[in-house]
Amino acid sequence: MVILGSPLGDLIHVSKFIAERNAHSKVLLKAVTEVADIDLHVAFSLLRLCASFCKHVHLSRTTPPSLCSDSLKFCDDEVRSCLSSCLAVDIPDPNWTQAQLSPSMGGFGLRSLSGHSPAAFISSLAASGFGNLDNVHLQQAVTRFNSQVSPQDAITIEAILDSPPPQSSLSKKARLLSVSAPFAGSWISTIPSPVLNLHLDSAECQMALRWWLGLNTAGGSCCPICPDTVLDPLGHHAVSCRHGGFVVTRHNLLRDILAGFCRRAHLLVKIEVGYGLSLENIKSRPADILVQSWDRGHPAAFDVTVTSPLTPAILNISSIYEGAAGRVAEARKHTTNDAKCQDLGWLCIPLAVETYGNWGKEAHEVFNRLASLLAFGQTSHKSDLLLEIYSHVNMSLVRLIARAILGRALV
């Protein structure tokens, strides 16, 4: 018997029902891989939003995990196989665990149906008012849930999302802290739009997704621009190498995007201001973007800088503290430019971002104020405009990083 899309019966009946549903899902996943041959970015969005967790989440909430978890594991395996096909690489277990986390935690939102089914069933049953100590299915669900978490987290529904996958090396810890920072994964949730320049071509998308998951992006090759340097698997050299013009191109694009948002907010903006401050600072440019009347009539010099949390000199702290690389970059900019800006009556505001899209504290404050100014007199909500800012800057950042890695390694 099936009522409102949920099977009622024994293990054999439920398993048969899920197998039939999974057969339909496999057709959809196959179609996703075919779309990936044309446009991987669109295929990735379809996989996240239409062809994975959402297809069976109702089933996991209404069916006891003792009857459905094992069958739902096959559904998870099909989604993993689809993503592997799109990326043209096998995905190891730790990287797949990351992919199953939400974008806010550095994942892709391809949540595990079998892993979530105990928590989903418990929360659904509790919300319905039918949960009680004598309910055998609830007892089994709680037992299964508790077997997945530490003793202190037992019966905590959110616990499964609060525990990031184990990471051994400092680089992996630093990477995971950075990708899980607020708004770092905004590009993942952005609907692809070539018209709005919010789109990655298939090669860029494949490399960006590999890089984000910490999969090998180098294949053991040497940098063609720095022949004595072996490319590291996490792509640090490719995104940090100052040879070949990539760093300058990346900086200028982020500068121009942010200057564009300032102009949309009706602010008076000048680009690359600061030449000729003094004889000793004749080549300094403390203002990538000079914004007039930013704070109580004072102009602000926005200085854009990109830093990598995998930089060896700061790896010990960036592997412990989220945003440490950005804070170091902000402090370095203040040390370099505060005196120059003070001489001109400007405010020095570094806009620091880690390569994984984790912006510094001062950049977050600037973006929040820009969103407020953009929302003034408009029907758009400030939160939507704030997300638009992060989506544009981080999509462009990730696109250029993917191009830098592709330009240095054939994987």
C-alpha positions in Angstrom: 0.0 0.0 0.0 1.2 3.5 -0.8 -0.4 6.6 0.8 0.6 10.1 -0.2 3.8 8.9 -1.7 4.9 6.9 1.2 4.9 3.0 1.3 3.1 1.3 4.1 4.3 -2.3 4.7 7.2 -4.5 5.6 10.9 -4.3 4.6 10.3 -6.1 1.3 7.5 -3.8 0.3 9.4 -0.7 1.2 12.6 -1.8 -0.5 10.7 -2.6 -3.7 9.0 0.8 -3.7 12.3 2.6 -3.2 13.9 0.5 -6.0 11.2 1.6 -8.4 11.6 5.2 -7.4 15.4 4.9 -7.8 15.0 3.5 -11.3 13.2 6.8 -12.3 15.9 8.8 -10.5 18.6 7.0 -12.5 17.0 8.1 -15.7 17.1 11.7 -14.5 20.7 11.4 -13.3 21.6 10.0 -16.7 20.0 13.0 -18.3 22.1 15.3 -16.0 25.3 13.7 -17.2 24.2 14.3 -20.8 23.6 17.9 -20.0 27.0 18.1 -18.4 28.5 17.3 -21.8 26.9 20.6 -23.0 27.1 22.8 -20.0 28.5 21.4 -16.7 27.5 24.4 -14.6 23.8 24.0 -15.5 24.1 20.2 -15.0 25.6 20.8 -11.5 22.8 23.1 -10.6 20.2 20.6 -11.8 21.9 17.8 -9.8 21.8 19.9 -6.6 18.4 21.4 -6.9 16.4 18.7 -8.8 18.0 15.3 -8.9 19.4 14.4 -5.5 18.3 14.8 -1.9 15.0 16.5 -2.8 13.8 13.5 -4.8 13.5 11.3 -1.7 13.4 13.6 1.3 9.7 13.1 1.8 10.2 9.4 1.9 12.9 9.7 4.5 10.7 11.8 6.7 7.7 9.4 6.5 9.3 6.0 6.5 11.1 4.4 9.4 14.9 4.3 8.8 14.9 0.6 9.8 12.9 0.0 6.6 14.5 2.5 4.2 18.0 3.5 5.1 19.7 0.6 3.4 17.7 1.2 0.2 18.3 5.0 0.3 22.1 4.2 0.4 21.7 3.0 -3.2 20.2 6.4 -4.1 23.2 8.2 -2.5 25.5 6.0 -4.5 23.8 6.9 -7.7 24.2 10.7 -7.0 27.9 10.2 -6.1 28.3 8.3 -9.4 26.7 11.1 -11.3 28.9 13.7 -9.7 32.0 11.6 -10.4 31.0 11.3 -14.0 30.5 15.0 -14.3 33.9 15.7 -12.8 35.6 12.8 -14.7 37.3 11.7 -11.5 36.6 9.2 -8.7 35.6 11.0 -5.5 37.3 9.5 -2.3 35.2 9.1 0.8 36.5 12.2 2.7 35.8 14.5 -0.3 32.3 12.9 -0.8 31.6 13.6 2.8 32.4 17.3 2.2 30.2 17.3 -0.9 27.3 16.1 1.2 27.5 19.1 3.6 25.5 22.2 2.9 27.2 25.1 1.0 27.3 27.1 4.3 29.6 24.4 5.6 31.8 24.2 2.5 29.9 21.4 0.7 27.7 21.1 -2.3 24.4 20.4 -0.5 24.2 16.8 -1.9 23.0 15.6 1.5 23.1 11.9 2.4 19.6 10.3 2.3 20.6 7.3 4.3 22.6 9.4 6.8 19.8 11.9 7.3 16.9 9.4 7.4 17.0 8.8 11.2 17.1 12.5 12.0 14.4 13.3 9.3 12.1 10.6 10.7 12.6 11.6 14.3 11.9 15.3 13.6 8.9 14.5 11.5 7.4 12.1 14.0 8.0 14.6 16.9 6.4 17.5 14.9 3.4 15.4 14.1 2.7 14.8 17.8 2.7 11.0 17.5 6.1 10.4 18.9 6.2 8.5 22.2 8.4 6.2 24.2 6.5 3.1 23.1 6.8 3.7 19.4 9.1 0.9 18.2 10.0 2.7 14.9 11.0 5.8 16.9 13.1 3.8 19.3 14.9 2.2 16.3 15.4 5.5 14.7 16.9 7.0 17.8 19.2 4.0 18.2 20.4 4.3 14.6 20.8 8.1 15.0 22.8 7.8 18.2 25.1 5.3 16.5 26.1 8.0 14.1 27.0 10.7 16.6 29.1 11.1 19.7 27.5 10.4 23.1 27.2 14.1 24.0 25.3 14.7 20.8 22.8 11.9 21.1 19.3 12.9 20.1 20.5 16.2 18.8 19.0 16.4 15.3 21.4 19.0 14.0 24.5 17.1 15.2 25.0 15.3 11.9 25.5 18.6 10.1 27.6 20.1 12.8 30.5 17.6 12.6 32.8 18.3 9.6 34.6 15.3 8.1 38.0 14.5 9.7 40.9 16.2 7.9 44.5 15.3 8.7 46.9 17.8 7.2 47.2 21.5 8.0 46.4 22.4 4.4 43.2 20.4 4.4 42.1 21.9 7.7 42.8 25.4 6.4 40.9 24.7 3.2 37.9 23.3 5.0 37.7 26.3 7.4 37.9 28.7 4.5 35.2 27.0 2.3 32.8 26.8 5.2 33.1 30.5 6.1 30.0 32.8 5.6 29.2 33.5 2.0 32.3 31.7 0.7 30.1 29.1 -1.1 27.7 31.7 -2.5 28.8 30.9 -6.0 27.6 27.3 -5.5 24.0 28.4 -4.8 23.9 30.9 -7.6 21.6 30.1 -10.6 23.8 30.0 -13.7 23.2 33.0 -16.0 25.6 33.8 -18.9 23.7 37.1 -19.4 24.6 38.3 -15.8 28.1 36.8 -16.1 27.2 34.3 -13.4 28.2 31.2 -15.4 31.1 28.8 -15.7 31.8 26.9 -18.9 32.1 23.2 -18.5 35.9 23.1 -18.2 35.9 25.9 -15.6 33.0 24.3 -13.7 34.7 20.9 -13.5 37.9 22.3 -12.3 36.3 24.7 -9.8 34.3 21.8 -8.3 37.3 19.6 -8.1 39.3 22.4 -6.4 36.5 23.2 -4.0 36.4 19.6 -2.8 40.1 19.3 -2.4 40.5 16.8 -5.2 43.8 16.6 -7.1 44.0 19.4 -9.6 47.7 19.0 -10.6 48.3 15.4 -11.7 51.9 15.7 -10.5 52.9 18.1 -13.3 55.2 21.1 -13.2 54.2 24.7 -13.6 54.8 25.6 -17.2 55.6 29.2 -16.2 57.8 28.2 -13.2 59.4 25.0 -14.5 61.2 24.2 -11.2 57.9 24.2 -9.3 55.8 21.1 -9.0 52.1 21.9 -8.9 50.5 21.0 -5.6 47.2 18.9 -5.5 45.2 21.7 -3.8 46.1 24.3 -6.5 47.9 26.7 -4.1 50.7 27.5 -6.5 48.4 27.9 -9.5 46.2 30.5 -7.7 49.2 32.3 -6.0 51.8 32.4 -8.8 52.7 35.9 -9.7 54.0 35.0 -13.1 51.8 35.1 -16.2 49.6 38.0 -15.3 46.9 36.0 -13.5 47.2 37.8 -10.1 46.9 41.2 -11.7 43.9 40.2 -13.9 42.2 38.7 -10.8 42.8 41.8 -8.7 41.6 44.2 -11.5 38.4 42.2 -12.1 37.4 42.2 -8.5 38.2 45.9 -8.2 36.0 46.7 -11.3 33.1 44.6 -10.0 33.1 46.3 -6.6 33.5 49.7 -8.2 30.4 48.9 -10.3 28.4 48.1 -7.2 29.5 51.4 -5.7 28.4 53.3 -8.8 25.0 51.5 -8.6 24.7 52.8 -5.1 25.2 56.4 -6.5 28.6 56.8 -4.9 31.3 58.9 -6.6 34.2 56.5 -7.5 37.7 56.8 -8.8 40.0 53.9 -9.8 43.7 53.5 -8.8 44.2 56.7 -7.0 47.3 57.7 -5.1 50.2 58.4 -7.4 52.5 61.2 -6.4 51.9 61.2 -2.7 55.5 62.1 -2.0 58.9 61.4 -3.4 59.3 58.3 -1.2 55.9 57.0 -2.0 55.6 58.1 -5.7 54.6 54.6 -6.9 52.1 53.9 -4.1 48.4 53.5 -4.9 46.6 53.1 -1.6 43.2 53.4 -3.3 42.2 50.7 -5.7 38.8 52.3 -5.4 38.4 55.8 -3.9 34.9 56.5 -2.7 34.0 60.0 -1.9 32.0 60.8 1.3 32.0 57.2 2.6 31.9 57.9 6.3 30.9 61.3 7.7 32.2 63.1 4.7 35.6 61.3 4.7 36.6 59.5 1.5 37.5 55.9 1.8 40.4 54.1 0.0 39.3 50.5 -0.7 42.3 48.3 -1.3 41.5 44.9 -2.8 43.8 42.0 -1.9 43.6 38.3 -2.4 45.4 35.9 -0.1 45.6 32.1 0.2 45.0 30.3 3.5 47.4 27.7 2.3 50.4 30.0 2.3 53.1 28.2 4.3 54.0 31.3 6.4 50.5 31.5 7.9 49.4 27.8 7.6 49.8 27.1 11.3 47.1 29.8 12.2 44.9 29.5 9.1 44.4 25.8 9.9 43.1 26.7 13.4 41.3 30.0 13.0 38.7 30.7 10.2 39.6 33.8 8.3 43.1 34.1 9.7 44.7 34.6 6.3 42.2 37.5 5.6 43.0 39.2 9.0 46.7 38.9 8.3 46.2 40.5 4.8 44.1 43.3 6.4 46.8 44.1 9.0 49.5 44.1 6.3 47.5 46.6 4.2 46.9 48.9 7.2 50.7 48.8 8.0 51.5 49.8 4.4 48.8 52.3 3.7 47.4 53.9 6.9 50.0 56.7 7.0 49.6 57.4 3.3 45.9 57.6 3.6 46.0 59.8 6.7 48.1 62.3 4.9 45.4 62.6 2.2 42.5 62.6 4.7 41.3 59.2 3.5 40.1 56.2 5.5 42.1 53.0 4.7 39.8 50.1 4.2 41.3 46.8 3.0 39.0 44.5 1.1 40.8 41.2 1.8 39.5 37.9 0.5 40.9 34.4 0.8 41.1 32.4 -2.4 38.2 30.2 -1.4 35.9 33.3 -1.2 36.1 34.0 2.5 36.1 37.9 2.8 37.6 39.7 5.7 35.7 41.5 8.4 36.2 45.0 6.9 35.0 43.7 3.5 31.9 42.3 5.1 31.1 45.6 6.7 31.6 47.4 3.3 29.3 44.9 1.5 26.6 45.3 4.2 26.6 49.0 3.8 26.6 48.8 0.0 23.6 46.5 0.2 21.8 49.0 2.4 22.6 51.8 0.0 21.4 49.7 -3.0 18.2 48.8 -1.2 17.3 52.4 -0.5 14.3 53.4 -2.5 14.1 50.0 -4.2 11.7 47.1 -3.8 14.6 44.6 -3.5 15.4 43.5 0.0 18.8 44.2 1.5 19.6 40.5 2.1 18.9 39.8 -1.6 21.2 42.6 -2.7 23.9 41.5 -0.3 23.8 38.0 -1.7 24.0 39.5 -5.2 27.3 41.2 -4.3 28.8 38.0 -2.9 27.6 36.0 -5.8 29.2 38.2 -8.4 32.5 38.7 -6.7 32.9 35.0 -5.7 31.7 33.6 -9.0 34.3 35.8 -10.8 37.0 34.8 -8.3 36.3 31.1 -8.7 36.1 31.4 -12.5 39.6 33.0 -12.6 41.0 30.5 -10.2 39.7 27.6 -12.4 41.3 29.3 -15.4 44.6 29.7 -13.6 44.6 26.0 -12.7 43.6 24.9 -16.1 46.3 27.1 -17.7 49.0 25.3 -15.6 47.9 21.7 -15.6 46.3 19.2 -17.9 44.4 16.8 -15.7 
